[in-house]
């Protein structure tokens, strides 16, 4: 059976009604459910039960698998990738959502797989770039709903063959960003439409090289919001994976908290579009106490929300990255104390951050 101290906290976060805005529904921390007092031991069994769990959550919102536009798959062990895919593709047989898959530590110690997903009742358009080979895996390069484009986690692949393009992190990042450009162009957008990106690095020592190459593509005056963490990727040939959301609305501006300045890194603290505010993953170094770091992170996020005339009550999606998953209890205690009642539950994963002393990073999306 699950340990009540940790799993109970996780279930409390996951079981709360998925937060939503007028357009999207967010589902987080979806895992297999215990069957007859036991968790299935195979990745195939857990993947099936996790996706059935997602199906029930979708149904509670009068949705089904056809409405899913983006999925993040977190595997406890990257060697389970093939087994997960064999089951996953049976649930998404057509008009497949965009997807990113990485290895991460999971809050539930018995879970082999954890899912987060975004769904929309409105019609979705599958973006199939004519100059980019279709994925051989069960996902779409991009899914567009209204003005919002959800991109898959893009790795360094030859646009003509889908085969890996190897090289150092800079080389791979340039190939990734070029492929992202092809997806954006097919959707009638450009790099200037990027609102937020997540960068998964296989080796944090590649952070500088990735940053330098990434900066060559995003607008220097208004780069997208961003979170960057370390995560093992599904193919050892790859060093970088980048997953983005773009927005085609006419309004797009950088949001910076009062009295702050944008860092030299190629990211903005926040990007406001016509409907949403996308906040970068924020950290709170300077203390060896995870609770204090969490309070600092939340203070930084709150100040950025305030600069856009918003507050935590408008947050519809949250991602929480922990350098040590065992700190989840302490972090959740601060979230419960500081965030308003009924605040959006967050995706929670364990993964090293981009600083040796950093313990927690949190990114958010708010509805304007």
C-alpha positions, -999 to +999 in steps of 0.1 A: +000+000+000+011+036-004+028+054+024+002+079+038+027+107+045+038+113+010+012+096-012-016+112+007-002+146+000+001+138-036-034+125-039-048+155-022-031+177-048-041+155-077-077+148-066-087+185-064-109+195-094-086+204-124-083+241-127-094+255-160-098+287-179-124+296-205-106+275-231-084+249-216-087+222-189-055+211-171-049+177-155-019+169-134-001+141-115-022+114-132-009+080-122-021+044-122-047+036-095-043+008-070-061-023-081-071-049-054-047-033-030-017-035-053-001-012-079+007-030-112+044-038-115+047-034-153+050-002-172+024-015-196-001-021-168+006+012-151+004+031-184-030+016-192-044+024-158-029+060-158-046+067-192-079+052-180-075+075-150-071+104-173-101+092-193-123+094-162-110+129-154-118+140-189-152+125-187-159+145-156-155+176-177-176+162-206-145+156-226-127+125-240-093+116-254-101+134-287-100+167-268-065+163-254-041+188-271-008+183-251+006+156-228+037+154-207+048+119-198+072+114-169+088+080-165+106+067-135+130+049-158+137+059-194+140+022-203+102+020-200+098+043-230+090+015-256+065-003-233+048+030-225+045+039-262+029+005-271+000+012-247-002+050-252-007+047-290-038+026-284-055+055-266-046+081-291-051+066-325-057+098-346-052+135-342-027+127-316-018+154-290+016+171-289+038+153-263+071+155-244+085+125-225+114+127-199+126+107-170+119+122-136+116+113-099+079+109-091+061+118-058+044+085-056+072+060-049+052+031-065+045+050-097+064+041-129+046+068-149+029+101-143+010+122-167+000+159-171-023+169-199-042+199-214-075+195-231-099+218-250-135+214-260-130+237-289-119+223-323-083+215-326-060+217-357-032+193-361-001+211-374+018+190-399+047+210-414+053+201-450+090+205-446+093+184-414+090+146-415+061+133-395+070+118-361+074+080-361+062+081-325+026+086-313+024+124-311+019+155-333+044+182-339+019+208-329-018+212-320-035+246-324-067+257-306-078+292-314-048+315-310-028+290-289-003+265-304+010+236-282+043+222-296+057+188-289+089+184-270+113+189-300+146+171-302+174+173-327+161+155-358+168+158-395+137+175-409+137+152-440+142+118-423+133+122-386+167+107-378+187+121-349+211+149-357+240+144-332+266+169-321+272+191-291+244+209-272+248+240-292+245+221-325+214+202-313+197+233-299+201+251-333+186+221-351+157+220-325+150+257-329+151+255-367+125+226-365+104+247-341+105+275-367+091+251-393+062+242-369+055+278-362+056+287-398+031+260-407+008+274-381+012+310-394+035+321-366+071+330-359+095+329-331+080+362-319+048+343-311+065+320-286+050+326-252+068+301-230+092+272-234+105+243-212+140+232-218+150+197-206+188+192-205+204+158-203+235+174-187+233+207-168+269+215-179+254+221-214+233+251-200+257+278-214+260+262-248+222+257-250+215+293-239+239+308-265+223+288-294+187+294-281+193+332-279+200+332-317+164+324-324+142+341-298+135+379-300+162+396-280+139+423-267+111+400-257+121+364-254+095+339-242+091+329-205+111+297-198+120+270-173+151+249-177+158+217-157+179+186-160+161+155-172+172+123-189+158+121-224+144+091-242+173+087-267+209+088-255+218+106-288+199+137-276+212+163-252+184+188-253+146+188-257+125+219-259+087+222-255+069+255-262+036+272-263+030+299-289+002+325-291-010+343-322-030+370-305-021+406-314-011+414-278+022+402-265+044+421-240+071+414-214+060+416-178+086+425-151+079+430-114+082+465-102+118+475-093+132+444-111+152+442-143+152+414-169+182+392-165+208+387-193+195+352-199+173+348-230+140+347-211+114+371-198+100+369-163+065+369-178+049+372-212+014+386-213-009+377-243-044+388-249-058+360-226-030+347-204+002+355-185+030+330-189+055+331-160+090+318-162+102+291-138+114+311-108+139+300-082+149+313-048+185+307-039+204+322-010+191+298+016+197+261+024+161+258+037+136+245+011+107+262+029+124+296+027+134+291-009+097+283-017+085+314+000+110+335-020+099+318-053+063+325-045+071+361-036+088+366-070+059+350-088+034+371-069+053+403-078+053+394-114+016+386-114+009+420-097+028+438-125+001+424-148-027+434-124-032+397-114-028+376-083-026+339-074-064+335-077-060+338-115-034+310-118-047+281-139-016+260-142+015+254-120+046+233-124+068+225-094+103+212-100+121+198-069+158+190-068+149+164-042+114+149-044+115+142-007+111+180-002+075+179-016+059+177+018+077+209+030+070+227-003+033+218-003+030+231+032+042+265+020+019+264-011-011+256+011-002+284+035+004+311+008-018+303-021-055+310-019-080+281-011-088+262-042-056+273-060-047+252-090-029+220-081+005+217-097+024+192-117+051+179-094+083+162-105+118+157-090+146+168-113+179+187-107+178+224-113+203+247-130+221+258-098+239+236-072+221+252-043+186+255-059+160+233-044+127+244-060+116+260-092+080+270-099+064+282-132+028+293-137+002+303-162-025+328-152-058+337-169-061+375-176 
